[in-house]
Amino acid sequence: MLMKPPAPYLPAAAPALSETDQEALTDLYVRGTPENTLRAYERDLIYVTAWKSARFTTTLDWPESEATALAFILDHARDLGDAPPEDPARQVAEALITQGLRKSLACPAPKSQHPITRDVLEQLLATCRGSRRDCRDRALLMLGWASGGRRRSEIAGLMQEDVSLKEFDKKGVLWISLLETKTTQKGETPRLVLKGRAAQALVHWIEMGEISDGPLFRPISKADRVLKRCLSPDAIAQIVRHRLKLAGLPEGFASPHGLRSGFLTQAALDGAPIQAAMRLSLHRSMAQAQKYYDDVDIAENPAADLLG
């Protein structure tokens, strides 16, 4: 049985503030945090609450103790499939699997071991041949990468109405309107540009899939028929894994986040100013975007070739 979602964690009320002021601050916190982030916080809180209940038969404390935090890290830092049945961490993991809160005993993987840089993306695109499924996946991958490294939820949420084709015939340019992102609110997200091959791939998918309105990316039946509902974020993750496998890359080589990290890494390799890359990736923090630039080998830094 799934646990009832706990109340969202909020900082303790400051004694100097009135109840009305505290309610206003709570409302400000909720309105200032994107819905996807709030949902992610809620999922994480449900999981951690269930883990501590199973591990220590008690509820969470705020702030939580150092010993509990370290136990959580250690329980999730190894593959529990190799642990003996009596191992407490394994027993807790099995209980969480039964509750539907954990998928397996495997060690949780990082977001993406490798960035999907241009050369990796080309390998994935080479697996897309001529079916409607191939056409969809090609457009999805190219949009997800070239528009700034979009998150799964952002790709899944796109509607046909969010794509402007007005300048495509003359300039080969599409404009993408995202409803909101992890770092922007509804109505505040700037339009993103899609050019060249990526724009052509998306227009081809819209035409082949006969997408006149509604969800932009949709499931395709075994009979190669385009369905009406939208793809889920999990389905997009499956598409990325499937294309990585078809390309002959090792299992776990990259995750959907690799599209995002790969775009920024490639921007650094090509010498694009970080501010220009951030205008597409929509990173709010310069420090967060900078880490992808810092990961580039100094020998591959375009600035090393300034003298020729």
C-alpha positions in Angstrom: 0.0 0.0 0.0 1.3 3.4 -0.9 1.9 5.8 1.9 -0.1 9.0 2.2 2.0 11.9 1.1 3.4 13.8 4.1 2.9 17.5 4.5 5.5 19.5 2.5 8.4 20.5 4.7 8.5 24.2 5.5 10.9 26.1 7.8 9.7 26.5 11.4 7.8 29.7 12.0 9.8 32.6 13.3 8.6 33.8 16.7 8.7 37.4 15.6 6.3 36.8 12.7 2.5 36.8 13.1 0.4 33.8 11.9 -0.7 35.9 8.9 2.9 36.8 8.0 3.9 33.1 8.2 1.0 32.1 5.9 2.1 34.8 3.4 5.7 33.4 3.5 4.4 29.9 2.9 2.3 31.1 0.0 5.4 32.9 -1.4 7.5 29.7 -1.1 4.9 27.6 -3.0 4.3 30.2 -5.7 8.0 30.8 -6.1 8.8 27.1 -6.6 8.1 25.5 -10.0 5.4 22.7 -9.9 7.9 20.1 -11.2 10.2 20.9 -8.3 7.4 20.7 -5.7 6.4 17.3 -7.1 10.0 16.1 -6.9 10.3 17.3 -3.3 7.1 15.5 -2.5 8.3 12.2 -4.1 11.6 12.5 -2.3 9.9 13.2 1.1 7.5 10.3 0.7 10.5 8.0 0.0 12.7 9.2 2.8 9.8 9.1 5.3 9.0 5.5 4.2 12.7 4.6 4.4 13.1 5.9 8.0 9.9 4.2 9.1 11.1 0.9 7.8 14.7 1.3 9.0 14.1 2.7 12.4 10.3 2.4 13.0 10.1 6.1 13.7 9.2 9.3 11.8 11.5 12.0 10.4 12.9 14.7 12.6 13.5 18.2 11.5 16.4 18.8 11.3 17.3 15.1 10.9 20.2 13.6 12.9 23.6 13.1 11.4 23.5 9.4 12.2 20.2 9.0 10.2 21.6 10.9 7.2 24.7 8.8 7.2 22.7 5.5 7.4 20.6 6.7 4.4 23.7 7.4 2.4 25.3 4.0 3.2 22.1 2.1 2.5 22.0 3.6 -1.0 25.7 3.5 -1.8 25.9 -0.2 -2.7 24.2 -2.9 -4.8 21.9 -4.7 -2.3 21.3 -7.6 -4.6 24.7 -8.9 -3.3 23.7 -8.4 0.3 22.6 -11.3 2.5 18.9 -11.6 3.2 19.4 -10.6 6.9 21.1 -7.3 5.9 18.9 -4.5 7.3 19.4 -2.2 4.3 18.3 -5.0 2.0 15.2 -5.8 4.1 14.2 -2.1 4.0 14.8 -1.9 0.2 12.6 -4.9 -0.3 9.9 -3.3 1.8 10.1 -0.2 -0.3 9.9 -2.2 -3.5 6.7 -3.9 -2.2 5.3 -0.4 -1.5 6.1 0.7 -5.1 8.6 3.3 -3.9 11.7 1.6 -5.1 12.3 -0.3 -8.4 15.1 -2.7 -7.5 17.9 -3.6 -5.2 20.5 -2.1 -7.5 22.5 0.9 -6.3 20.8 4.1 -7.5 22.6 5.5 -10.5 23.7 9.1 -10.9 21.8 11.4 -13.3 24.2 10.7 -16.2 27.6 9.1 -16.3 28.4 10.6 -19.6 27.2 13.7 -21.4 25.5 13.1 -24.7 27.8 15.3 -26.7 27.4 15.9 -30.5 29.3 12.7 -31.5 27.2 10.5 -29.2 24.0 12.2 -30.4 25.0 11.4 -34.0 25.3 7.8 -33.0 21.8 7.8 -31.6 20.4 9.5 -34.6 22.0 7.0 -36.9 19.7 4.3 -35.3 16.6 6.2 -36.5 15.7 4.9 -40.0 12.4 5.4 -41.7 9.4 4.3 -39.5 7.2 6.7 -37.7 8.8 5.7 -34.4 12.2 6.5 -35.9 10.9 9.8 -37.1 9.5 10.7 -33.7 12.6 9.6 -31.8 14.9 11.6 -34.2 12.8 14.8 -33.7 12.6 14.2 -29.9 16.3 13.7 -29.5 17.3 16.6 -31.7 14.8 19.0 -30.0 15.8 17.8 -26.6 19.5 18.5 -27.3 19.6 21.5 -29.7 17.0 23.7 -27.9 19.3 23.9 -24.9 19.2 20.5 -23.3 15.6 20.0 -22.2 14.4 18.0 -19.3 12.2 15.0 -19.7 9.2 16.8 -18.2 9.6 19.7 -20.5 9.7 17.5 -23.6 6.7 15.5 -22.5 4.7 18.6 -21.8 5.1 20.2 -25.2 2.0 20.7 -27.3 1.8 21.2 -31.1 0.5 24.7 -30.3 3.8 25.5 -28.6 5.7 25.3 -31.9 5.6 28.3 -34.2 6.2 27.4 -37.9 5.8 30.9 -39.2 9.5 31.5 -40.0 10.4 28.0 -41.1 9.8 28.3 -44.8 11.8 31.5 -45.2 14.4 31.2 -42.5 14.4 27.5 -41.5 13.7 28.5 -37.9 11.1 27.3 -35.4 10.2 28.9 -32.1 9.4 26.8 -29.1 7.3 28.0 -26.2 7.7 26.1 -22.9 4.9 26.6 -20.4 7.3 26.5 -17.5 10.6 24.9 -16.4 12.4 24.1 -13.2 13.8 27.6 -13.1 11.0 29.6 -14.7 7.3 30.2 -13.9 4.3 30.1 -16.1 4.3 33.0 -18.5 7.9 33.9 -17.8 9.7 31.3 -19.9 11.4 32.9 -22.9 10.8 31.4 -26.3 13.5 29.0 -27.5 14.8 28.8 -31.1 15.3 25.6 -33.1 17.3 25.8 -36.3 18.8 23.6 -39.1 18.6 19.9 -38.9 16.7 19.9 -35.6 14.0 22.2 -37.0 13.7 20.0 -40.2 13.4 16.8 -38.1 10.6 18.3 -36.0 8.7 19.6 -39.0 9.1 16.1 -40.6 7.7 14.5 -37.5 4.7 16.9 -37.3 3.9 16.1 -40.9 4.5 12.3 -40.7 2.6 12.0 -37.4 -0.2 14.2 -38.6 0.1 16.3 -35.5 -2.4 19.2 -36.0 -3.0 19.9 -32.3 -2.6 18.3 -28.9 0.6 16.6 -27.6 3.7 17.0 -29.7 5.3 13.7 -28.9 3.0 10.7 -28.6 3.2 6.9 -28.2 3.2 4.8 -31.3 1.4 1.4 -31.5 3.0 -1.8 -32.7 1.2 -1.3 -35.9 3.1 2.0 -36.4 0.0 4.1 -35.6 0.4 7.4 -33.8 -1.8 7.6 -30.7 -3.5 10.7 -29.3 -2.1 10.8 -25.8 1.2 12.4 -24.8 4.4 10.5 -23.9 5.3 10.4 -20.2 8.7 11.5 -18.9 9.4 7.8 -18.1 8.7 6.9 -21.7 11.2 9.5 -22.9 13.8 7.9 -20.6 13.0 4.5 -22.2 13.5 6.0 -25.7 16.9 7.4 -24.7 18.0 4.0 -23.2 16.7 2.2 -26.3 18.6 4.4 -28.7 21.8 4.0 -26.6 21.4 0.3 -26.8 20.8 0.3 -30.5 23.9 2.5 -31.0 26.0 -0.2 -29.2 26.8 1.9 -26.2 27.2 0.2 -22.8 24.2 -0.1 -20.5 24.0 2.8 -18.1 26.3 4.9 -20.4 24.0 7.9 -20.1 20.5 9.0 -19.0 18.1 11.6 -20.4 19.9 14.2 -18.4 22.8 13.5 -20.7 21.0 15.6 -23.3 21.2 18.6 -21.0 24.8 18.0 -19.8 25.8 17.1 -23.4 24.5 20.4 -24.8 26.5 22.5 -22.3 29.6 20.3 -22.6 29.5 20.7 -26.4 29.0 24.4 -26.1 32.1 24.6 -24.0 34.1 22.4 -26.5 33.0 24.7 -29.3 33.9 27.8 -27.5 30.4 29.2 -27.2 30.2 31.8 -24.4 28.6 30.4 -21.3 26.0 33.3 -21.3 24.9 32.3 -24.8 24.5 28.6 -23.8 22.5 29.6 -20.7 20.0 31.6 -22.8 19.0 28.2 -24.3 19.5 25.9 -21.3 17.7 28.4 -19.0 20.1 27.8 -16.2 19.5 30.4 -13.5 22.8 29.8 -11.7 26.1 30.7 -13.5 27.9 28.4 -11.0 25.8 25.4 -12.0 26.3 25.9 -15.7 30.0 26.6 -15.2 30.6 23.1 -13.9 30.0 21.6 -17.4 32.5 24.1 -18.8 35.0 23.1 -16.1 34.6 19.4 -16.9 36.1 20.0 -20.4 39.7 18.8 -20.7 42.0 21.9 -20.8 43.7 20.5 -23.8 40.4 20.6 -25.7 39.6 24.2 -24.6 39.3 26.4 -27.7 41.2 29.1 -25.9 44.3 26.9 -26.0 44.4 27.5 -29.8 44.2 31.3 -29.8 47.8 31.6 -31.2 47.3 29.0 -33.8 
